[in-house]
Amino acid sequence: MNYLKELSEGIEHLITASGFATSFRSPLIGCAAADDQVFTGIKSITHQGHMLPEDLLPGAMSVIAFFLPYSKEIVQSNLEAKKVSRKWAVAYVETNKLINDICLEAKKIFGEGGIKVAWEKPTHSFDKQKLMSTWSHRHAAYAAGLGTFGLNNLFITDAGCAGRVGSFVIDAYVTPTPKPGGEKCLHKKSGKCGECVNLCPTGALTEEGFDRQRCYQWLLKWDNYYSDLPLTDVCGKCSLGKCSTTGY
């Protein structure tokens, strides 16, 4: 069985059948070995509390990652809004559910072949002091060859960075996806961009670095603003530049 093809079709079906207000472009899927150097070195790249694939699933052999790119309509709504657009906030909530549903679908697909699947929830599994994830879906996507990290501290794929990343671990080997040959971030590639810095409404993002605490306090403001929705600590303005829907 071609598991990645089956999973891709499953994701497309889930999106179509979801009834969500949020619209997406075609998802991207990749795979990395559980002993990829990204994972063996992840604690030094991120922090010592970051989990390894085998922490999620004893006997882990592969990590599958996927990127769900938002439609240009969702991106444009947040670009045009002086505040955070409601469409963007709703997309965050709905995509959290979609990511979990995709992992449940993966459990079903791989389970038919006797393969175990485990995953970490899509958001809010982070160190409250450091504001760093205990499992980075973005680093999983990097290991799986889906793109590179940008100046905006986001993950940029061929379909851009305006969207969400998810991942899960399995105890079977799937051929890894080749890593990209170059940078997807224009600033890192040529130094000729930096729109994300200009779009950041708080000054948390600069060319010199990223102030996580300042950013997070701003995100919590929008959770309060959209109090009728489930947790929506979102902004996304830094994902709306040239790399929003394409990688370079």
Rosetta blueprint (number, residue, H / E / L):
1 M L
2 N L
3 Y H
4 L H
5 K H
6 E H
7 L H
8 S H
9 E H
10 G H
11 I H
12 E H
13 H H
14 L H
15 I H
16 T H
17 A H
18 S H
19 G L
20 F L
21 A L
22 T L
23 S L
24 F E
25 R L
26 S L
27 P L
28 L E
29 I E
30 G E
31 C E
32 A E
33 A E
34 A L
35 D L
36 D L
37 Q H
38 V H
39 F H
40 T H
41 G L
42 I H
43 K H
44 S H
45 I H
46 T L
47 H L
48 Q L
49 G L
50 H L
51 M L
52 L L
53 P H
54 E H
55 D H
56 L H
57 L L
58 P L
59 G L
60 A L
61 M L
62 S E
63 V E
64 I E
65 A E
66 F E
67 F E
68 L E
69 P E
70 Y E
71 S L
72 K H
73 E H
74 I H
75 V H
76 Q H
77 S H
78 N H
79 L H
80 E H
81 A L
82 K L
83 K L
84 V L
85 S L
86 R H
87 K H
88 W H
89 A H
90 V H
91 A H
92 Y H
93 V H
94 E H
95 T H
96 N H
97 K H
98 L H
99 I H
100 N H
101 D H
102 I H
103 C H
104 L H
105 E H
106 A H
107 K H
108 K H
109 I H
110 F H
111 G H
112 E L
113 G L
114 G L
115 I L
116 K L
117 V E
118 A E
119 W L
120 E L
121 K L
122 P L
123 T L
124 H L
125 S L
126 F E
127 D E
128 K L
129 Q L
130 K L
131 L L
132 M E
133 S E
134 T L
135 W L
136 S L
137 H H
138 R H
139 H H
140 A H
141 A H
142 Y H
143 A H
144 A L
145 G L
146 L L
147 G E
148 T E
149 F E
150 G L
151 L L
152 N L
153 N L
154 L L
155 F E
156 I E
157 T E
158 D L
159 A L
160 G E
161 C L
162 A L
163 G E
164 R E
165 V E
166 G E
167 S E
168 F E
169 V E
170 I E
171 D L
172 A L
173 Y L
174 V L
175 T L
176 P L
177 T L
178 P L
179 K L
180 P L
181 G L
182 G L
183 E L
184 K L
185 C L
186 L H
187 H H
188 K H
189 K H
190 S H
191 G L
192 K L
193 C L
194 G L
195 E H
196 C H
197 V H
198 N H
199 L H
200 C L
201 P L
202 T L
203 G L
204 A L
205 L E
206 T L
207 E L
208 E L
209 G L
210 F E
211 D L
212 R H
213 Q H
214 R H
215 C H
216 Y H
217 Q H
218 W H
219 L H
220 L H
221 K H
222 W H
223 D H
224 N H
225 Y H
226 Y L
227 S L
228 D L
229 L L
230 P L
231 L L
232 T L
233 D L
234 V L
235 C L
236 G L
237 K H
238 C H
239 S H
240 L L
241 G L
242 K L
243 C L
244 S L
245 T L
246 T L
247 G L
248 Y L
